[in-house]
């Protein structure tokens, strides 16, 4: 299996783990969405809390130029650390939700 296929599998495994965790409030569930053609991976939150509709993106990850770009991370612990724990080197992860100027000060790839 090549590196990108390995990363695809790691991303799917990590997001599916999050999708199985029951949400603490309301009638809300988490759904993993995988677009294999565009190499785009989402973790969506959906449902109702009291009378309020809940719908949004919790995690958005893209594979761009052989790197994992985290475009959105709404997790408590940080999805990047989950990816590192699963075997992805930090230099292959870009925190896309950070500005390019701020990325150079993180322990992850600048781009």
Short mmCIF file of the C-alpha atoms (twelve columns), coordinates in Angstrom:
data_MODEL
# 
_entry.id   MODEL 
# 
loop_
_atom_site.group_PDB 
_atom_site.id 
_atom_site.type_symbol 
_atom_site.label_atom_id 
_atom_site.label_alt_id 
_atom_site.label_comp_id 
_atom_site.label_asym_id 
_atom_site.label_seq_id 
_atom_site.Cartn_x 
_atom_site.Cartn_y 
_atom_site.Cartn_z 
_atom_site.pdbx_PDB_model_num 
ATOM 1   C CA . UNK A 1   0.000   0.000  0.000  1 
ATOM 2   C CA . UNK A 2   1.450   3.393  -0.934 1 
ATOM 3   C CA . UNK A 3   1.670   6.335  1.453  1 
ATOM 4   C CA . UNK A 4   -1.508  8.107  0.260  1 
ATOM 5   C CA . UNK A 5   -3.551  4.914  0.479  1 
ATOM 6   C CA . UNK A 6   -2.206  4.451  3.997  1 
ATOM 7   C CA . UNK A 7   -3.174  8.038  4.885  1 
ATOM 8   C CA . UNK A 8   -6.657  7.548  3.409  1 
ATOM 9   C CA . UNK A 9   -7.160  4.493  5.587  1 
ATOM 10  C CA . UNK A 10  -5.833  6.227  8.708  1 
ATOM 11  C CA . UNK A 11  -8.118  9.226  8.136  1 
ATOM 12  C CA . UNK A 12  -11.141 6.958  7.649  1 
ATOM 13  C CA . UNK A 13  -10.309 4.910  10.755 1 
ATOM 14  C CA . UNK A 14  -9.855  8.012  12.945 1 
ATOM 15  C CA . UNK A 15  -13.056 9.684  11.702 1 
ATOM 16  C CA . UNK A 16  -15.125 6.497  12.027 1 
ATOM 17  C CA . UNK A 17  -13.948 6.191  15.634 1 
ATOM 18  C CA . UNK A 18  -15.263 9.710  16.320 1 
ATOM 19  C CA . UNK A 19  -18.524 8.946  14.503 1 
ATOM 20  C CA . UNK A 20  -19.242 6.082  16.906 1 
ATOM 21  C CA . UNK A 21  -19.059 8.244  20.032 1 
ATOM 22  C CA . UNK A 22  -22.576 9.138  21.197 1 
ATOM 23  C CA . UNK A 23  -23.261 12.844 21.540 1 
ATOM 24  C CA . UNK A 24  -24.004 13.933 25.110 1 
ATOM 25  C CA . UNK A 25  -26.905 16.328 24.439 1 
ATOM 26  C CA . UNK A 26  -30.084 16.228 22.397 1 
ATOM 27  C CA . UNK A 27  -30.885 13.923 19.515 1 
ATOM 28  C CA . UNK A 28  -27.609 14.534 17.733 1 
ATOM 29  C CA . UNK A 29  -25.418 12.135 15.818 1 
ATOM 30  C CA . UNK A 30  -22.072 12.365 14.114 1 
ATOM 31  C CA . UNK A 31  -21.678 11.244 10.525 1 
ATOM 32  C CA . UNK A 32  -18.476 10.524 8.596  1 
ATOM 33  C CA . UNK A 33  -18.503 11.582 4.935  1 
ATOM 34  C CA . UNK A 34  -15.795 10.335 2.557  1 
ATOM 35  C CA . UNK A 35  -15.315 11.744 -0.958 1 
ATOM 36  C CA . UNK A 36  -12.692 9.387  -2.335 1 
ATOM 37  C CA . UNK A 37  -12.464 11.046 -5.763 1 
ATOM 38  C CA . UNK A 38  -11.668 14.496 -4.321 1 
ATOM 39  C CA . UNK A 39  -9.762  13.101 -1.293 1 
ATOM 40  C CA . UNK A 40  -12.030 15.059 1.043  1 
ATOM 41  C CA . UNK A 41  -13.081 13.691 4.431  1 
ATOM 42  C CA . UNK A 42  -15.667 15.251 6.749  1 
ATOM 43  C CA . UNK A 43  -17.124 14.636 10.150 1 
ATOM 44  C CA . UNK A 44  -20.586 16.191 10.303 1 
ATOM 45  C CA . UNK A 45  -22.803 16.802 13.322 1 
ATOM 46  C CA . UNK A 46  -26.569 16.582 12.740 1 
ATOM 47  C CA . UNK A 47  -29.787 16.536 14.686 1 
ATOM 48  C CA . UNK A 48  -31.806 18.532 17.191 1 
ATOM 49  C CA . UNK A 49  -31.132 19.906 20.606 1 
ATOM 50  C CA . UNK A 50  -34.480 20.908 22.123 1 
ATOM 51  C CA . UNK A 51  -36.116 22.961 19.326 1 
ATOM 52  C CA . UNK A 52  -32.843 23.970 17.720 1 
ATOM 53  C CA . UNK A 53  -31.577 22.327 14.527 1 
ATOM 54  C CA . UNK A 54  -27.919 21.310 14.701 1 
ATOM 55  C CA . UNK A 55  -25.978 20.892 11.468 1 
ATOM 56  C CA . UNK A 56  -22.320 21.604 10.880 1 
ATOM 57  C CA . UNK A 57  -18.869 20.414 10.044 1 
ATOM 58  C CA . UNK A 58  -16.833 19.184 13.000 1 
ATOM 59  C CA . UNK A 59  -13.764 18.035 11.023 1 
ATOM 60  C CA . UNK A 60  -12.707 18.686 7.414  1 
ATOM 61  C CA . UNK A 61  -9.588  17.001 6.029  1 
ATOM 62  C CA . UNK A 62  -8.226  17.115 2.464  1 
ATOM 63  C CA . UNK A 63  -5.314  15.277 0.885  1 
ATOM 64  C CA . UNK A 64  -3.400  17.892 -1.133 1 
ATOM 65  C CA . UNK A 65  0.037   17.403 -2.719 1 
ATOM 66  C CA . UNK A 66  0.777   14.255 -0.694 1 
ATOM 67  C CA . UNK A 67  -0.010  15.952 2.626  1 
ATOM 68  C CA . UNK A 68  -2.942  15.845 4.998  1 
ATOM 69  C CA . UNK A 69  -4.543  19.299 5.241  1 
ATOM 70  C CA . UNK A 70  -6.753  19.804 8.279  1 
ATOM 71  C CA . UNK A 71  -9.135  22.544 7.135  1 
ATOM 72  C CA . UNK A 72  -11.401 22.449 10.215 1 
ATOM 73  C CA . UNK A 73  -10.908 20.840 13.600 1 
ATOM 74  C CA . UNK A 74  -13.712 21.101 16.105 1 
ATOM 75  C CA . UNK A 75  -12.522 18.247 18.313 1 
ATOM 76  C CA . UNK A 76  -11.430 18.744 21.899 1 
ATOM 77  C CA . UNK A 77  -8.124  16.905 21.673 1 
ATOM 78  C CA . UNK A 78  -7.073  17.872 18.147 1 
ATOM 79  C CA . UNK A 79  -7.435  15.573 15.159 1 
ATOM 80  C CA . UNK A 80  -3.780  16.156 14.166 1 
ATOM 81  C CA . UNK A 81  -2.623  14.372 17.319 1 
ATOM 82  C CA . UNK A 82  -4.917  11.432 16.522 1 
ATOM 83  C CA . UNK A 83  -3.321  11.185 13.069 1 
ATOM 84  C CA . UNK A 84  0.188   11.326 14.563 1 
ATOM 85  C CA . UNK A 85  -0.720  8.593  17.065 1 
ATOM 86  C CA . UNK A 86  -1.913  6.490  14.102 1 
ATOM 87  C CA . UNK A 87  1.461   6.830  12.380 1 
ATOM 88  C CA . UNK A 88  1.369   10.009 10.261 1 
ATOM 89  C CA . UNK A 89  4.558   12.089 10.571 1 
ATOM 90  C CA . UNK A 90  3.973   15.663 11.728 1 
ATOM 91  C CA . UNK A 91  5.748   17.006 8.639  1 
ATOM 92  C CA . UNK A 92  2.988   15.468 6.482  1 
ATOM 93  C CA . UNK A 93  0.179   17.297 8.326  1 
ATOM 94  C CA . UNK A 94  -0.749  20.903 7.512  1 
ATOM 95  C CA . UNK A 95  -3.005  22.866 9.861  1 
ATOM 96  C CA . UNK A 96  -4.949  24.592 7.086  1 
ATOM 97  C CA . UNK A 97  -7.190  26.372 9.583  1 
ATOM 98  C CA . UNK A 98  -4.125  28.357 10.732 1 
ATOM 99  C CA . UNK A 99  -2.810  31.283 8.700  1 
ATOM 100 C CA . UNK A 100 0.347   30.596 6.661  1 
ATOM 101 C CA . UNK A 101 2.285   32.947 8.962  1 
ATOM 102 C CA . UNK A 102 1.165   31.014 12.064 1 
ATOM 103 C CA . UNK A 103 1.821   27.540 10.591 1 
ATOM 104 C CA . UNK A 104 5.572   28.051 10.723 1 
ATOM 105 C CA . UNK A 105 5.336   28.300 14.519 1 
ATOM 106 C CA . UNK A 106 3.577   24.944 14.927 1 
ATOM 107 C CA . UNK A 107 5.173   21.533 15.165 1 
ATOM 108 C CA . UNK A 108 3.436   20.564 11.895 1 
ATOM 109 C CA . UNK A 109 4.155   21.278 8.209  1 
ATOM 110 C CA . UNK A 110 3.887   24.883 6.994  1 
ATOM 111 C CA . UNK A 111 2.441   23.741 3.616  1 
# 
